[in-house]
Amino acid sequence: MATMQQPTSTMTQWRVDPTHSNVAFAVKHMMIATVRGRFAEVDGTVRYDETRPSNSQVEVSIAVATIDTQVADRDAHLRSADFFDAEKYSQITFRSTRVERSGSDRLRVSGDLTIHGVTRPVLLDVTEEGRGKDPWGGERAGFSATTTIDRREFGLVWNQALEQGGLLVGHEVKVSLDIELVRQD
């Protein structure tokens, strides 16, 4: 009697390389210009199954206090209770709930994003950027991802009405990640 053979798992363990990864954001200021910033500290792990991406898992944490918009006063305001309240909510976290292939080098990663103590589902559009051996014999992989969130859904509601109409800070925040991973197994 013949039995069907299941494809073998190709699960690999990866760790975020924080010195070669970038978490950035962009938001409208006064409805006319875009302010960009980044978080300097990102950490995380990825369990990636190439044969069955649905078995994959992603966990990432970002240190809120490392926010950098290249303006010290603005960064201090963003760390304050008006926005992120970095003393109380020191980490932004993401935990995947589903990973699915959406093209030869594309993935859709659904998960729970927690900012300011509030957790909401988000969808990341992910591109596999490539793989290679590093000079020390390790294996590395690069991924980029994007999503857009409404900051108010995470309790980041501070704003100021403008005399001419509109608001000082936009509600929509575009998030982009460029992540380099180092294989662990």
N, C-alpha and C positions, 0 to 999 in steps of 0.2 A: 504494500500500500504506500503510495507516494504522499508525502506531506509537503505542504507549502512552507517555504522557508521565509521567515520574516527578515527584512533587511536589518543588518546589524546597526546598532546605535553608533553614531559618531560624535558622542558628547565630549566636549572639551571644556576645560576650565580656564577662564581668563581673568585678569585683574586690570583695572584701569591704570594707565600710566599717567599720573597727574601732571607730570612735567611736560607731557606732549598731548594734553587734552585741553579743550576749551569749551566753556559753557557761557554763551553770550545771549543778550536780549536786546530788543529794540522797542521803544514806546514813543508815541507822539507827545510833543511838548507844545502847548498852546495851539494845538490842532494844525500847526504849520511846519514844524520841524521834527526830526527824529533824533532822540537821544539813545545812544548805545552804551552798553555796559557789559561787564562780565563778572564771573565769580572765579577767584584765583585758586580755590581748593575744591577739587572733585575727587571722589573715591568711589570704588564700586567693584562688583564682580559680575561676570557673565558666565552662565553655563549654556553653551551653544551646541545644539544638535543639528548638524547640517542635513542629515537624512530626514529628520522630522523636526523642523523648526518649532512646531507646537510644543515640543518638550523643553524648549529653551527657557531660561529664566534670567532676568536682568534686575540687579539691585544697585542703585546709585545714591550717594549722599553728597550734598553740596554745603559747604560752610558759609552760612549767611553773612557772617562778619567780614568775609573776603570780597564783598561786593566792591566793584571798581568802575566808576564812570568817568574817571580822570578829573573829577572835581571833588575835593575833600569835603566841602560843606554839604554838597548834595549827597555824597556817600554817607555822611553822618546822619543826615535826615532820613535816608532810606533804611539805615540800621535802627532808627528810633521807633518808638511805639506808634508813630504816625503811619509807618509802613510795615516793615518786616518784624520789628521788635526782636532784634537779634539776641538780646539777653535772655528773653523768655523762649524764643523759638530759634535755636541756634542752627538747625539743619533743615534743608529742603531735601525730601527723599522721593525716590521713584522706585516702585516695585511693579514688575510686569505681571500681567494677568493672562496675556495671550500674545503669542508671536506667530505670525503667518507670512509666508512668502507671497510677494505681490509682483514679482518679476525676476529675471535672472540674477540681478544684483540688488534687489529691493526687498524690504521687509516692512510690515506694518506691526508695530509693537504697541499694544494696548496695555495700560497699567494705571496704578493709583499714584497720583502726584500729591504730596503733602507739603503745603506752604502755610506758614503762620498758624499751624495747628489744624488746618482744614484739609481734608482729603477729598479729591475729585478725580474721576476718570479722565484720562487724556489718551490721545492717539499720536504716536510718533511715526512719521514717515522716515524710514531709515534707508540709507544707501551704503552698501558694502564697498569701501574704497580700495581694498586690496589687502594682500598679505605678503610677508617676506621675512627672511632671516635677518636678525640684527647682527652687528659685528661680534657679539659675545656668544653667538650660537643659539640664541633664543628665537622664538617665533613671535611675530607681531601682526596685528590686524587693525585696520582702520575703518571706522564707521562715521558717517555724518547723519544727523537727524534734525528734523524740524517739527515744530508744532506751534499753535497759537492758542493762548489762553485769555480769558477775561479775568483780570486781576481781582475784580470785585468778588468773584466766586470763591476766592481764597481769603476773604476778609481784608484785603488791601484796598480800602475804600477812601482813604484820604484824598481830597481834591480841593480845588478852589475855582469858583466861577470867575470867568473873565468879563470885564466890563463890556466888551464888544460882543459877548456871547460865546458859548462854548466853555470848555474846561481847560485848566492848566495842564493836567496829565491825562493822557488817553487811557481808555479802559483796556484796549486790546494790546497784548504783549506778544511779540514774535520771539520765539525761543529757538536758538540753533546750537547744536552740539557737534563738536568734532572730537571724537574719542579715539585714542590709540590704546589698544589692549595688548597685554603681554601674556602669552600662554603659560599656565601654571602646572600642567600635568605632563 
